[in-house]
Amino acid sequence: MAKGKTFAAKLAHEISTHGKVICPVCNTEIKRVKLITCKKSKADSWAPNYLFKKICKCNEQDILSGKY
Ligand SMILES: [Zn+2]
């Protein structure tokens, strides 16, 4: 059935692009990554600090080299 096939193809397309964000500047997918850094608190203890960053070609070099 052509009708059913069309529907399946459309559905697959929507799933594959769900949640994807393409950067308008570099035209690559923007990925969300979780970075874990350590922050020294006033009590002299190190606490893990979680950061969520969006990475695309524009900033991946900076983030991967520790500048964020
Ligand atoms: Zn970009």
N, CA, C, O and the ligand as a Tripos MOL2 file, in Angstrom:
@<TRIPOS>MOLECULE
protein
  273   271    69     0     0
PROTEIN
NO_CHARGES

@<TRIPOS>ATOM
      1 N           0.8360   -1.2090    0.0000 N.3       1 MET1
      2 CA          0.0000    0.0000    0.0000 C.3       1 MET1
      3 C           0.8690    1.2560    0.0000 C.2       1 MET1
      4 O           1.6660    1.4740    0.9120 O.2       1 MET1
      5 N           0.7080    2.0480   -0.9970 N.am      2 ALA2
      6 CA          1.5240    3.2520   -1.1640 C.3       2 ALA2
      7 C           1.2810    4.2380   -0.0140 C.2       2 ALA2
      8 O           2.2000    4.9100    0.4540 O.2       2 ALA2
      9 N           0.0380    4.3060    0.4200 N.am      3 LYS3
     10 CA         -0.3220    5.2540    1.4580 C.3       3 LYS3
     11 C           0.4150    4.9240    2.7700 C.2       3 LYS3
     12 O           0.9650    5.8050    3.4310 O.2       3 LYS3
     13 N           0.4070    3.6170    3.1250 N.am      4 GLY4
     14 CA          1.0740    3.1840    4.3450 C.3       4 GLY4
     15 C           2.5750    3.4210    4.2880 C.2       4 GLY4
     16 O           3.1900    3.8080    5.2820 O.2       4 GLY4
     17 N           3.1590    3.1870    3.1250 N.am      5 LYS5
     18 CA          4.5950    3.3660    2.9410 C.3       5 LYS5
     19 C           4.9850    4.8310    3.1340 C.2       5 LYS5
     20 O           6.0030    5.1450    3.7510 O.2       5 LYS5
     21 N           4.1650    5.7020    2.6010 N.am      6 THR6
     22 CA          4.4260    7.1350    2.7190 C.3       6 THR6
     23 C           4.4070    7.5580    4.1950 C.2       6 THR6
     24 O           5.2520    8.3210    4.6640 O.2       6 THR6
     25 N           3.4200    7.0340    4.8870 N.am      7 PHE7
     26 CA          3.3080    7.3810    6.2980 C.3       7 PHE7
     27 C           4.5200    6.9000    7.0930 C.2       7 PHE7
     28 O           5.0470    7.6230    7.9380 O.2       7 PHE7
     29 N           4.9560    5.6650    6.8100 N.am      8 ALA8
     30 CA          6.1120    5.1070    7.5120 C.3       8 ALA8
     31 C           7.3730    5.9250    7.2390 C.2       8 ALA8
     32 O           8.1710    6.1670    8.1440 O.2       8 ALA8
     33 N           7.5430    6.3430    6.0030 N.am      9 ALA9
     34 CA          8.7200    7.1270    5.6280 C.3       9 ALA9
     35 C           8.7160    8.4730    6.3450 C.2       9 ALA9
     36 O           9.7570    8.9490    6.8000 O.2       9 ALA9
     37 N           7.5590    9.0670    6.4380 N.am     10 LYS10
     38 CA          7.4420   10.3610    7.1050 C.3      10 LYS10
     39 C           7.7570   10.2270    8.5980 C.2      10 LYS10
     40 O           8.4370   11.0650    9.1910 O.2      10 LYS10
     41 N           7.2450    9.1610    9.1720 N.am     11 LEU11
     42 CA          7.4640    8.9260   10.5920 C.3      11 LEU11
     43 C           8.9520    8.7210   10.8970 C.2      11 LEU11
     44 O           9.4750    9.2590   11.8730 O.2      11 LEU11
     45 N           9.6150    7.9480   10.0580 N.am     12 ALA12
     46 CA         11.0360    7.6830   10.2520 C.3      12 ALA12
     47 C          11.8380    8.9720   10.1600 C.2      12 ALA12
     48 O          12.7910    9.1820   10.9110 O.2      12 ALA12
     49 N          11.4450    9.8160    9.2450 N.am     13 HIS13
     50 CA         12.1400   11.0970    9.0740 C.3      13 HIS13
     51 C          11.9960   11.9490   10.3370 C.2      13 HIS13
     52 O          12.9590   12.5610   10.7980 O.2      13 HIS13
     53 N          10.7980   11.9780   10.8800 N.am     14 GLU14
     54 CA         10.5660   12.7950   12.0670 C.3      14 GLU14
     55 C          11.3370   12.2750   13.2710 C.2      14 GLU14
     56 O          11.8090   13.0560   14.0970 O.2      14 GLU14
     57 N          11.4650   10.9640   13.3710 N.am     15 ILE15
     58 CA         12.2230   10.4030   14.4820 C.3      15 ILE15
     59 C          13.7070   10.7280   14.3410 C.2      15 ILE15
     60 O          14.3670   11.0800   15.3190 O.2      15 ILE15
     61 N          14.2220   10.6100   13.1390 N.am     16 SER16
     62 CA         15.6530   10.8100   12.9280 C.3      16 SER16
     63 C          16.0740   12.2530   13.1570 C.2      16 SER16
     64 O          17.2240   12.5120   13.5100 O.2      16 SER16
     65 N          15.1680   13.1850   12.9620 N.am     17 THR17
     66 CA         15.5410   14.5890   13.1560 C.3      17 THR17
     67 C          15.0900   15.1140   14.5110 C.2      17 THR17
     68 O          15.3690   16.2610   14.8610 O.2      17 THR17
     69 N          14.3950   14.2770   15.2750 N.am     18 HIS18
     70 CA         13.8980   14.7510   16.5580 C.3      18 HIS18
     71 C          15.0400   15.1080   17.5020 C.2      18 HIS18
     72 O          15.9420   14.3020   17.7310 O.2      18 HIS18
     73 N          14.9960   16.3010   18.0360 N.am     19 GLY19
     74 CA         15.9970   16.7090   18.9990 C.3      19 GLY19
     75 C          17.2740   17.2360   18.3840 C.2      19 GLY19
     76 O          18.1570   17.7070   19.1010 O.2      19 GLY19
     77 N          17.3890   17.1650   17.0610 N.am     20 LYS20
     78 CA         18.6030   17.6650   16.4240 C.3      20 LYS20
     79 C          18.4850   19.1570   16.1770 C.2      20 LYS20
     80 O          17.4490   19.6590   15.7410 O.2      20 LYS20
     81 N          19.5660   19.8440   16.4650 N.am     21 VAL21
     82 CA         19.5990   21.2700   16.2010 C.3      21 VAL21
     83 C          20.8070   21.5330   15.3140 C.2      21 VAL21
     84 O          21.9280   21.1430   15.6390 O.2      21 VAL21
     85 N          20.5670   22.1860   14.2160 N.am     22 ILE22
     86 CA         21.6670   22.4980   13.3070 C.3      22 ILE22
     87 C          22.0540   23.9610   13.5010 C.2      22 ILE22
     88 O          21.2100   24.8560   13.4710 O.2      22 ILE22
     89 N          23.3470   24.1780   13.7010 N.am     23 CYS23
     90 CA         23.8350   25.5340   13.8800 C.3      23 CYS23
     91 C          23.6890   26.3270   12.5820 C.2      23 CYS23
     92 O          24.1240   25.8580   11.5300 O.2      23 CYS23
     93 N          23.0920   27.5060   12.6310 N.am     24 PRO24
     94 CA         22.9380   28.3030   11.4090 C.3      24 PRO24
     95 C          24.2480   28.9160   10.9270 C.2      24 PRO24
     96 O          24.3400   29.3720    9.7870 O.2      24 PRO24
     97 N          25.2550   28.9270   11.7880 N.am     25 VAL25
     98 CA         26.5370   29.5450   11.4260 C.3      25 VAL25
     99 C          27.4390   28.5580   10.6920 C.2      25 VAL25
    100 O          27.9250   28.8530    9.6000 O.2      25 VAL25
    101 N          27.6680   27.3770   11.2930 N.am     26 CYS26
    102 CA         28.5920   26.4130   10.6850 C.3      26 CYS26
    103 C          27.8630   25.2570   10.0140 C.2      26 CYS26
    104 O          28.4910   24.4250    9.3590 O.2      26 CYS26
    105 N          26.5320   25.1980   10.1720 N.am     27 ASN27
    106 CA         25.7170   24.1880    9.5100 C.3      27 ASN27
    107 C          26.0510   22.7590    9.9390 C.2      27 ASN27
    108 O          25.9010   21.8280    9.1480 O.2      27 ASN27
    109 N          26.5000   22.5770   11.1720 N.am     28 THR28
    110 CA         26.7000   21.2370   11.7050 C.3      28 THR28
    111 C          25.7620   21.0450   12.8930 C.2      28 THR28
    112 O          25.2320   22.0010   13.4590 O.2      28 THR28
    113 N          25.5790   19.7940   13.2410 N.am     29 GLU29
    114 CA         24.6730   19.4900   14.3340 C.3      29 GLU29
    115 C          25.2260   20.0070   15.6600 C.2      29 GLU29
    116 O          26.4070   19.8320   15.9610 O.2      29 GLU29
    117 N          24.3790   20.6320   16.4340 N.am     30 ILE30
    118 CA         24.7830   21.0890   17.7600 C.3      30 ILE30
    119 C          24.5080   19.9570   18.7370 C.2      30 ILE30
    120 O          23.3720   19.5030   18.8740 O.2      30 ILE30
    121 N          25.5560   19.5080   19.4120 N.am     31 LYS31
    122 CA         25.4170   18.4020   20.3520 C.3      31 LYS31
    123 C          25.4670   18.9270   21.7730 C.2      31 LYS31
    124 O          26.2320   19.8330   22.1030 O.2      31 LYS31
    125 N          24.6370   18.3360   22.5910 N.am     32 ARG32
    126 CA         24.6720   18.7040   24.0120 C.3      32 ARG32
    127 C          25.6300   17.7490   24.6990 C.2      32 ARG32
    128 O          25.5000   16.5320   24.5640 O.2      32 ARG32
    129 N          26.5770   18.2820   25.4240 N.am     33 VAL33
    130 CA         27.5140   17.4320   26.1430 C.3      33 VAL33
    131 C          27.5310   17.8350   27.6100 C.2      33 VAL33
    132 O          27.2360   18.9730   27.9730 O.2      33 VAL33
    133 N          27.8790   16.8790   28.4210 N.am     34 LYS34
    134 CA         27.9680   17.1280   29.8540 C.3      34 LYS34
    135 C          29.4380   17.2060   30.2170 C.2      34 LYS34
    136 O          30.1960   16.2650   29.9820 O.2      34 LYS34
    137 N          29.8330   18.3150   30.7830 N.am     35 LEU35
    138 CA         31.2150   18.4990   31.1920 C.3      35 LEU35
    139 C          31.2690   18.4590   32.7100 C.2      35 LEU35
    140 O          30.4160   19.0170   33.3990 O.2      35 LEU35
    141 N          32.2880   17.7890   33.2060 N.am     36 ILE36
    142 CA         32.4450   17.7330   34.6540 C.3      36 ILE36
    143 C          33.7190   18.4710   35.0170 C.2      36 ILE36
    144 O          34.8120   18.0950   34.5920 O.2      36 ILE36
    145 N          33.5740   19.5060   35.7920 N.am     37 THR37
    146 CA         34.7340   20.2580   36.2610 C.3      37 THR37
    147 C          34.7240   20.2380   37.7820 C.2      37 THR37
    148 O          33.7120   19.9170   38.4040 O.2      37 THR37
    149 N          35.8440   20.5790   38.3620 N.am     38 CYS38
    150 CA         35.9010   20.6320   39.8130 C.3      38 CYS38
    151 C          35.9940   22.0880   40.2630 C.2      38 CYS38
    152 O          36.8090   22.8700   39.7740 O.2      38 CYS38
    153 N          35.1630   22.4010   41.1730 N.am     39 LYS39
    154 CA         35.1470   23.7520   41.7170 C.3      39 LYS39
    155 C          35.5710   23.6870   43.1630 C.2      39 LYS39
    156 O          35.0380   22.8930   43.9380 O.2      39 LYS39
    157 N          36.5210   24.5110   43.5280 N.am     40 LYS40
    158 CA         36.9480   24.5130   44.9200 C.3      40 LYS40
    159 C          36.0180   25.4210   45.7180 C.2      40 LYS40
    160 O          35.8410   26.5960   45.3960 O.2      40 LYS40
    161 N          35.4490   24.8660   46.7310 N.am     41 SER41
    162 CA         34.5190   25.6570   47.5290 C.3      41 SER41
    163 C          35.2690   26.3880   48.6370 C.2      41 SER41
    164 O          36.4650   26.1690   48.8290 O.2      41 SER41
    165 N          34.5820   27.2420   49.3530 N.am     42 LYS42
    166 CA         35.2050   28.0080   50.4280 C.3      42 LYS42
    167 C          35.6440   27.1110   51.5850 C.2      42 LYS42
    168 O          36.5230   27.4760   52.3650 O.2      42 LYS42
    169 N          35.0290   25.9470   51.6860 N.am     43 ALA43
    170 CA         35.3650   25.0280   52.7700 C.3      43 ALA43
    171 C          36.5870   24.1620   52.4290 C.2      43 ALA43
    172 O          36.8690   23.1770   53.1110 O.2      43 ALA43
    173 N          37.3140   24.5490   51.3530 N.am     44 ASP44
    174 CA         38.5060   23.8200   50.9430 C.3      44 ASP44
    175 C          38.2380   22.3960   50.4900 C.2      44 ASP44
    176 O          39.1120   21.5350   50.5960 O.2      44 ASP44
    177 N          37.0770   22.1480   50.0030 N.am     45 SER45
    178 CA         36.7890   20.8190   49.4710 C.3      45 SER45
    179 C          36.3950   20.9630   48.0110 C.2      45 SER45
    180 O          35.7850   21.9510   47.6010 O.2      45 SER45
    181 N          36.7610   19.9530   47.2440 N.am     46 TRP46
    182 CA         36.4620   20.0050   45.8210 C.3      46 TRP46
    183 C          35.1160   19.3680   45.5530 C.2      46 TRP46
    184 O          34.8570   18.2320   45.9500 O.2      46 TRP46
    185 N          34.2860   20.0970   44.8920 N.am     47 ALA47
    186 CA         32.9760   19.5730   44.5490 C.3      47 ALA47
    187 C          32.8550   19.4860   43.0360 C.2      47 ALA47
    188 O          33.1910   20.4330   42.3250 O.2      47 ALA47
    189 N          32.3870   18.3760   42.5570 N.am     48 PRO48
    190 CA         32.2020   18.2860   41.0990 C.3      48 PRO48
    191 C          31.1390   19.2580   40.6210 C.2      48 PRO48
    192 O          30.1070   19.4510   41.2650 O.2      48 PRO48
    193 N          31.4090   19.8450   39.5140 N.am     49 ASN49
    194 CA         30.5100   20.8310   38.9460 C.3      49 ASN49
    195 C          30.0870   20.3450   37.5640 C.2      49 ASN49
    196 O          30.9280   20.1090   36.6970 O.2      49 ASN49
    197 N          28.8160   20.2030   37.3700 N.am     50 TYR50
    198 CA         28.3320   19.6870   36.0890 C.3      50 TYR50
    199 C          27.8420   20.8260   35.2110 C.2      50 TYR50
    200 O          27.0610   21.6800   35.6310 O.2      50 TYR50
    201 N          28.3140   20.8070   34.0130 N.am     51 LEU51
    202 CA         27.9270   21.8380   33.0580 C.3      51 LEU51
    203 C          27.3690   21.1760   31.8090 C.2      51 LEU51
    204 O          27.9230   20.1900   31.3230 O.2      51 LEU51
    205 N          26.3060   21.7000   31.3060 N.am     52 PHE52
    206 CA         25.8090   21.2350   30.0180 C.3      52 PHE52
    207 C          26.1760   22.2740   28.9770 C.2      52 PHE52
    208 O          25.8620   23.4570   29.1080 O.2      52 PHE52
    209 N          26.8410   21.8050   27.9500 N.am     53 LYS53
    210 CA         27.2760   22.7300   26.9040 C.3      53 LYS53
    211 C          26.7550   22.2780   25.5530 C.2      53 LYS53
    212 O          26.5700   21.0860   25.3070 O.2      53 LYS53
    213 N          26.5290   23.2210   24.7070 N.am     54 LYS54
    214 CA         26.1410   22.9080   23.3320 C.3      54 LYS54
    215 C          27.3710   23.0840   22.4570 C.2      54 LYS54
    216 O          27.9890   24.1480   22.4220 O.2      54 LYS54
    217 N          27.7060   22.0200   21.7570 N.am     55 ILE55
    218 CA         28.9240   22.0440   20.9530 C.3      55 ILE55
    219 C          28.5930   21.9210   19.4680 C.2      55 ILE55
    220 O          27.8260   21.0490   19.0610 O.2      55 ILE55
    221 N          29.1690   22.7890   18.6850 N.am     56 CYS56
    222 CA         29.1580   22.6520   17.2300 C.3      56 CYS56
    223 C          30.5460   23.0660   16.7590 C.2      56 CYS56
    224 O          31.4320   23.3220   17.5750 O.2      56 CYS56
    225 N          30.7390   23.1340   15.4350 N.am     57 LYS57
    226 CA         32.0640   23.4680   14.9040 C.3      57 LYS57
    227 C          32.5510   24.8360   15.3960 C.2      57 LYS57
    228 O          33.7570   25.0600   15.5060 O.2      57 LYS57
    229 N          31.6280   25.7420   15.6880 N.am     58 CYS58
    230 CA         31.9940   27.0970   16.1010 C.3      58 CYS58
    231 C          32.8070   27.1140   17.3930 C.2      58 CYS58
    232 O          33.7160   27.9280   17.5480 O.2      58 CYS58
    233 N          32.4750   26.2070   18.3260 N.am     59 ASN59
    234 CA         33.1130   26.3030   19.6380 C.3      59 ASN59
    235 C          33.7480   25.0050   20.1190 C.2      59 ASN59
    236 O          34.2540   24.9530   21.2400 O.2      59 ASN59
    237 N          33.7330   23.9510   19.2990 N.am     60 GLU60
    238 CA         34.2240   22.6650   19.8050 C.3      60 GLU60
    239 C          35.7130   22.7120   20.1610 C.2      60 GLU60
    240 O          36.1430   22.0700   21.1190 O.2      60 GLU60
    241 N          36.4930   23.4670   19.3950 N.am     61 GLN61
    242 CA         37.9240   23.5470   19.7030 C.3      61 GLN61
    243 C          38.1440   24.1820   21.0730 C.2      61 GLN61
    244 O          38.9490   23.7020   21.8700 O.2      61 GLN61
    245 N          37.4220   25.2600   21.3330 N.am     62 ASP62
    246 CA         37.5520   25.9370   22.6270 C.3      62 ASP62
    247 C          37.1390   25.0240   23.7700 C.2      62 ASP62
    248 O          37.8240   24.9500   24.7900 O.2      62 ASP62
    249 N          36.0340   24.3380   23.6010 N.am     63 ILE63
    250 CA         35.5200   23.4880   24.6810 C.3      63 ILE63
    251 C          36.4320   22.2810   24.8970 C.2      63 ILE63
    252 O          36.7140   21.9160   26.0380 O.2      63 ILE63
    253 N          36.8930   21.6630   23.8150 N.am     64 LEU64
    254 CA         37.7430   20.4850   23.9520 C.3      64 LEU64
    255 C          39.1190   20.8490   24.5250 C.2      64 LEU64
    256 O          39.7810   20.0040   25.1260 O.2      64 LEU64
    257 N          39.5460   22.0950   24.3410 N.am     65 SER65
    258 CA         40.8350   22.4910   24.8960 C.3      65 SER65
    259 C          40.6870   23.0990   26.2880 C.2      65 SER65
    260 O          41.6630   23.5880   26.8550 O.2      65 SER65
    261 N          39.4870   23.0720   26.8370 N.am     66 GLY66
    262 CA         39.2830   23.4880   28.2200 C.3      66 GLY66
    263 C          38.8360   24.9230   28.4110 C.2      66 GLY66
    264 O          38.6580   25.3690   29.5440 O.2      66 GLY66
    265 N          38.6530   25.6460   27.3330 N.am     67 LYS67
    266 CA         38.1740   27.0240   27.4630 C.3      67 LYS67
    267 C          36.6680   27.0490   27.3460 C.2      67 LYS67
    268 O          36.1300   26.9510   26.2440 O.2      67 LYS67
    269 N          36.0020   27.1750   28.4300 N.am     68 TYR68
    270 CA         34.5450   27.2800   28.3720 C.3      68 TYR68
    271 C          34.0380   28.0960   29.5260 C.2      68 TYR68
    272 O          32.8300   28.3000   29.6540 O.2      68 TYR68
    273 ZN         28.2410   26.5230   14.8470 Zn       69 ZN69
@<TRIPOS>BOND
     1     1     2 1
     2     2     3 1
     3     3     4 2
     4     3     5 am
     5     5     6 1
     6     6     7 1
     7     7     8 2
     8     7     9 am
     9     9    10 1
    10    10    11 1
    11    11    12 2
    12    11    13 am
    13    13    14 1
    14    14    15 1
    15    15    16 2
    16    15    17 am
    17    17    18 1
    18    18    19 1
    19    19    20 2
    20    19    21 am
    21    21    22 1
    22    22    23 1
    23    23    24 2
    24    23    25 am
    25    25    26 1
    26    26    27 1
    27    27    28 2
    28    27    29 am
    29    29    30 1
    30    30    31 1
    31    31    32 2
    32    31    33 am
    33    33    34 1
    34    34    35 1
    35    35    36 2
    36    35    37 am
    37    37    38 1
    38    38    39 1
    39    39    40 2
    40    39    41 am
    41    41    42 1
    42    42    43 1
    43    43    44 2
    44    43    45 am
    45    45    46 1
    46    46    47 1
    47    47    48 2
    48    47    49 am
    49    49    50 1
    50    50    51 1
    51    51    52 2
    52    51    53 am
    53    53    54 1
    54    54    55 1
    55    55    56 2
    56    55    57 am
    57    57    58 1
    58    58    59 1
    59    59    60 2
    60    59    61 am
    61    61    62 1
    62    62    63 1
    63    63    64 2
    64    63    65 am
    65    65    66 1
    66    66    67 1
    67    67    68 2
    68    67    69 am
    69    69    70 1
    70    70    71 1
    71    71    72 2
    72    71    73 am
    73    73    74 1
    74    74    75 1
    75    75    76 2
    76    75    77 am
    77    77    78 1
    78    78    79 1
    79    79    80 2
    80    79    81 am
    81    81    82 1
    82    82    83 1
    83    83    84 2
    84    83    85 am
    85    85    86 1
    86    86    87 1
    87    87    88 2
    88    87    89 am
    89    89    90 1
    90    90    91 1
    91    91    92 2
    92    91    93 am
    93    93    94 1
    94    94    95 1
    95    95    96 2
    96    95    97 am
    97    97    98 1
    98    98    99 1
    99    99   100 2
   100    99   101 am
   101   101   102 1
   102   102   103 1
   103   103   104 2
   104   103   105 am
   105   105   106 1
   106   106   107 1
   107   107   108 2
   108   107   109 am
   109   109   110 1
   110   110   111 1
   111   111   112 2
   112   111   113 am
   113   113   114 1
   114   114   115 1
   115   115   116 2
   116   115   117 am
   117   117   118 1
   118   118   119 1
   119   119   120 2
   120   119   121 am
   121   121   122 1
   122   122   123 1
   123   123   124 2
   124   123   125 am
   125   125   126 1
   126   126   127 1
   127   127   128 2
   128   127   129 am
   129   129   130 1
   130   130   131 1
   131   131   132 2
   132   131   133 am
   133   133   134 1
   134   134   135 1
   135   135   136 2
   136   135   137 am
   137   137   138 1
   138   138   139 1
   139   139   140 2
   140   139   141 am
   141   141   142 1
   142   142   143 1
   143   143   144 2
   144   143   145 am
   145   145   146 1
   146   146   147 1
   147   147   148 2
   148   147   149 am
   149   149   150 1
   150   150   151 1
   151   151   152 2
   152   151   153 am
   153   153   154 1
   154   154   155 1
   155   155   156 2
   156   155   157 am
   157   157   158 1
   158   158   159 1
   159   159   160 2
   160   159   161 am
   161   161   162 1
   162   162   163 1
   163   163   164 2
   164   163   165 am
   165   165   166 1
   166   166   167 1
   167   167   168 2
   168   167   169 am
   169   169   170 1
   170   170   171 1
   171   171   172 2
   172   171   173 am
   173   173   174 1
   174   174   175 1
   175   175   176 2
   176   175   177 am
   177   177   178 1
   178   178   179 1
   179   179   180 2
   180   179   181 am
   181   181   182 1
   182   182   183 1
   183   183   184 2
   184   183   185 am
   185   185   186 1
   186   186   187 1
   187   187   188 2
   188   187   189 am
   189   189   190 1
   190   190   191 1
   191   191   192 2
   192   191   193 am
   193   193   194 1
   194   194   195 1
   195   195   196 2
   196   195   197 am
   197   197   198 1
   198   198   199 1
   199   199   200 2
   200   199   201 am
   201   201   202 1
   202   202   203 1
   203   203   204 2
   204   203   205 am
   205   205   206 1
   206   206   207 1
   207   207   208 2
   208   207   209 am
   209   209   210 1
   210   210   211 1
   211   211   212 2
   212   211   213 am
   213   213   214 1
   214   214   215 1
   215   215   216 2
   216   215   217 am
   217   217   218 1
   218   218   219 1
   219   219   220 2
   220   219   221 am
   221   221   222 1
   222   222   223 1
   223   223   224 2
   224   223   225 am
   225   225   226 1
   226   226   227 1
   227   227   228 2
   228   227   229 am
   229   229   230 1
   230   230   231 1
   231   231   232 2
   232   231   233 am
   233   233   234 1
   234   234   235 1
   235   235   236 2
   236   235   237 am
   237   237   238 1
   238   238   239 1
   239   239   240 2
   240   239   241 am
   241   241   242 1
   242   242   243 1
   243   243   244 2
   244   243   245 am
   245   245   246 1
   246   246   247 1
   247   247   248 2
   248   247   249 am
   249   249   250 1
   250   250   251 1
   251   251   252 2
   252   251   253 am
   253   253   254 1
   254   254   255 1
   255   255   256 2
   256   255   257 am
   257   257   258 1
   258   258   259 1
   259   259   260 2
   260   259   261 am
   261   261   262 1
   262   262   263 1
   263   263   264 2
   264   263   265 am
   265   265   266 1
   266   266   267 1
   267   267   268 2
   268   267   269 am
   269   269   270 1
   270   270   271 1
   271   271   272 2
@<TRIPOS>SUBSTRUCTURE
     1 MET1         2 RESIDUE 1 A MET
     2 ALA2         6 RESIDUE 1 A ALA
     3 LYS3        10 RESIDUE 1 A LYS
     4 GLY4        14 RESIDUE 1 A GLY
     5 LYS5        18 RESIDUE 1 A LYS
     6 THR6        22 RESIDUE 1 A THR
     7 PHE7        26 RESIDUE 1 A PHE
     8 ALA8        30 RESIDUE 1 A ALA
     9 ALA9        34 RESIDUE 1 A ALA
    10 LYS10       38 RESIDUE 1 A LYS
    11 LEU11       42 RESIDUE 1 A LEU
    12 ALA12       46 RESIDUE 1 A ALA
    13 HIS13       50 RESIDUE 1 A HIS
    14 GLU14       54 RESIDUE 1 A GLU
    15 ILE15       58 RESIDUE 1 A ILE
    16 SER16       62 RESIDUE 1 A SER
    17 THR17       66 RESIDUE 1 A THR
    18 HIS18       70 RESIDUE 1 A HIS
    19 GLY19       74 RESIDUE 1 A GLY
    20 LYS20       78 RESIDUE 1 A LYS
    21 VAL21       82 RESIDUE 1 A VAL
    22 ILE22       86 RESIDUE 1 A ILE
    23 CYS23       90 RESIDUE 1 A CYS
    24 PRO24       94 RESIDUE 1 A PRO
    25 VAL25       98 RESIDUE 1 A VAL
    26 CYS26      102 RESIDUE 1 A CYS
    27 ASN27      106 RESIDUE 1 A ASN
    28 THR28      110 RESIDUE 1 A THR
    29 GLU29      114 RESIDUE 1 A GLU
    30 ILE30      118 RESIDUE 1 A ILE
    31 LYS31      122 RESIDUE 1 A LYS
    32 ARG32      126 RESIDUE 1 A ARG
    33 VAL33      130 RESIDUE 1 A VAL
    34 LYS34      134 RESIDUE 1 A LYS
    35 LEU35      138 RESIDUE 1 A LEU
    36 ILE36      142 RESIDUE 1 A ILE
    37 THR37      146 RESIDUE 1 A THR
    38 CYS38      150 RESIDUE 1 A CYS
    39 LYS39      154 RESIDUE 1 A LYS
    40 LYS40      158 RESIDUE 1 A LYS
    41 SER41      162 RESIDUE 1 A SER
    42 LYS42      166 RESIDUE 1 A LYS
    43 ALA43      170 RESIDUE 1 A ALA
    44 ASP44      174 RESIDUE 1 A ASP
    45 SER45      178 RESIDUE 1 A SER
    46 TRP46      182 RESIDUE 1 A TRP
    47 ALA47      186 RESIDUE 1 A ALA
    48 PRO48      190 RESIDUE 1 A PRO
    49 ASN49      194 RESIDUE 1 A ASN
    50 TYR50      198 RESIDUE 1 A TYR
    51 LEU51      202 RESIDUE 1 A LEU
    52 PHE52      206 RESIDUE 1 A PHE
    53 LYS53      210 RESIDUE 1 A LYS
    54 LYS54      214 RESIDUE 1 A LYS
    55 ILE55      218 RESIDUE 1 A ILE
    56 CYS56      222 RESIDUE 1 A CYS
    57 LYS57      226 RESIDUE 1 A LYS
    58 CYS58      230 RESIDUE 1 A CYS
    59 ASN59      234 RESIDUE 1 A ASN
    60 GLU60      238 RESIDUE 1 A GLU
    61 GLN61      242 RESIDUE 1 A GLN
    62 ASP62      246 RESIDUE 1 A ASP
    63 ILE63      250 RESIDUE 1 A ILE
    64 LEU64      254 RESIDUE 1 A LEU
    65 SER65      258 RESIDUE 1 A SER
    66 GLY66      262 RESIDUE 1 A GLY
    67 LYS67      266 RESIDUE 1 A LYS
    68 TYR68      270 RESIDUE 1 A TYR
    69 ZN69       273 GROUP 0 **** ****
